[in-house]
Structure formats: C-alpha cells, structure tokens
Amino acid sequence: MTERTVGEVMTREVVTLAPGTPAGQAARLLAARRVGAAPVLDEEDRVVGVVSRGDLAPGRRDRPGGTGTGTAREPSGAEGAAEGPTVRQVMAAPAVTVHPEQRVAVAARAMERRGVDRLPVVDEADRIIGIVTRRDLLRVFLRSDAEILADVRRTLRSVLGAAASARPDAAVREGLVVLGGPAARDRGRLLRALWRIDGVTGVLGEAGGVRETNEAGGARETGGAHRPGGAGEHPAGPRRTAAAAGGPPAEG
C-alpha cells in the first residue's frame, strides 16, 4: 500500500466537548474514556479548539483565563462560582486540524511541528469527522519487510515496465530497500516512487550508483543509500545510511 491518507488510518468515533462544558466535568469525561485530549465543537460540529487533560488539571484550570490560547469568558453569578471555569477558557485555539485526503506524512510533520499527539480530522466545512493520533500514524510505518517488498515490486513494474522483469529481485531489510542490477534509465523517478512507499526508511543503490540529496538541498552521485534531504517524503521514519553498497543499514 502506498501513499496512505489520514482518512484511512483515523478513528471515526471521537470524544468531543462543548465550549460551555465545566472544566471539572470535562476532566472526568476524558479520564473515564481514557483519552488525553478532545476537540471542542460549536453548535455546527465545527472544531473551535482542543483541550487536554493537562489543561483541565485543577492547578491550571483554577486560574482565571486558564492556560489555553482561546478567548476567555468568565462565568458569571452563582452558577459560575459553583461550576468554575469552562472548557472555552482553557482550550487551545485555534485548533490544528488535517483533512482526510492528506497524506500520513503530512499529518506526522504537523504533529512534530506543533508538538501535539493528535489532530482532529475535518471536512471542507471544518466539521469534525474523525481524529488521528501518533499511534495511528506509527502503525503505518511499522510495516513488515514482506509488506514493503510487495509494494516495491509493484512500483518497479509500474515505473520500469517490461524492464523490471529483467532485473534481479529487490530486497527489504528493516525498511531499507536494496536494489540489484544496473542503474535504471529513469532512476530519479524510481527513487521518488520508492520513497513514497509507507515504511521505507532508505534505498540502497544500484551498481551504477543512486542520487543522494544532502542536507543543504544539493545532490551528488553515490553508491550508498538514498535519503531525501530536508523536507523528505518520510520524516516520521528513522533515517538510515549504509556503510557501503550492499552493506547493512546503520542508524543515522
């Protein structure tokens, strides 16, 4: 399977909260459902924020205005004094969201950049349709070598056509794709296609060398492992290099 999307791995049953829910009640709900955070929805099921169990902890939520970045609105009168702050006061807003058609790698980058463990999944009107967690994304990259190899073979046939049958079979070792045979005529396209296979952590070169992108964004010919530089296709996977062509992968 290649190019898996958020919609394929997300959870559709989502624990949600309303902005006006008392913080104490929200904390009890998250604890009972064993979730670390929940999207906060308005009356039309649009995501207006996210609140975590940490945001709802008594030591933090008892402070006026809470710790979130949303607009605080103090409860008024006896009701406010009895119920304390609401979810609106402590939630983080605006929420970081993703769309179901986006690639898993895009969601992984968003989580890493914003330092969050889950992302609400929304439709074109920003209405909630699911949620994706780090654990959901991790499952994509923890594929067996046999599963990855099947995708590698399909990719070779797709990119190389009839020429693929004349090449020695590829191999996969802990996510590292090892290619045999002479350099492919369209090896740039082949390498890009291989890196788009979920679970691939590196591509070890052909006899004629492969093209390796360095950290500065440049490129050079090499007989070692191919790694995308900078904004690579698989930032969530461990980066590996090879000590020498045909050698075992080493942690980078």
Disulfide bonds with the S-S distance in Angstrom:
none
